[in-house]
Amino acid sequence: MTIKDKTTLIKRYFDDYFGITNKWMMAKCLNLLRDYDTIEKLNRVNKRKGSITDDIMREMDNVHR
């Protein structure tokens, strides 16, 4: 998966989840790209759905509060 694919995946997930542009949260989402390969190895990415799984979603919820 290229960096462009990863960025697209994170941006799509961000748009679907938040529905608005919040630059601070977008930066947090894109920051997850650094750990994407590790997360993928831990099977925390559901490729069939094309989205980030619940583990990351919960983490984003904690950051968003």
C-alpha positions in Angstrom: 0.0 0.0 0.0 1.5 3.3 -1.1 1.5 6.5 1.1 -1.1 7.9 -1.2 -3.4 4.9 -0.6 -2.9 5.2 3.1 -3.7 9.0 3.0 -6.8 8.4 1.0 -7.9 5.7 3.4 -7.4 7.9 6.5 -9.1 10.9 4.8 -12.1 8.8 3.7 -12.5 7.4 7.2 -12.2 10.9 8.7 -14.8 12.3 6.4 -17.2 9.4 7.1 -16.7 9.6 10.8 -16.7 13.3 11.5 -18.5 14.7 8.5 -16.7 18.1 8.9 -13.2 19.3 8.5 -11.4 19.7 11.8 -7.8 20.4 11.0 -6.5 19.3 14.4 -8.3 16.0 14.2 -7.3 15.5 10.6 -3.7 15.9 11.7 -4.3 13.2 14.3 -5.8 10.9 11.7 -2.9 11.4 9.3 -0.5 10.9 12.1 -1.8 7.3 12.3 -0.1 6.7 9.0 3.2 6.4 10.8 1.9 3.4 12.7 -0.2 2.0 9.8 2.1 -0.9 8.9 2.4 -2.0 12.5 -1.3 -1.8 12.9 -1.8 -3.8 9.7 0.6 -6.5 11.0 -1.6 -6.7 14.1 -4.6 -7.4 11.9 -6.3 -4.2 13.1 -7.1 -3.0 9.6 -10.1 -4.5 7.9 -9.2 -4.4 4.2 -12.6 -5.6 3.0 -14.3 -2.7 4.6 -11.6 -0.3 3.5 -11.7 1.5 6.9 -9.9 1.7 10.2 -11.3 -0.8 12.8 -12.8 -0.2 16.1 -9.5 -0.1 18.0 -8.4 3.1 16.3 -12.0 4.5 16.3 -12.0 4.2 20.1 -8.6 5.9 20.3 -9.9 8.7 18.1 -13.0 9.1 20.3 -10.7 9.4 23.4 -8.7 12.1 21.6 -11.8 13.9 20.4 -13.3 14.3 23.9 
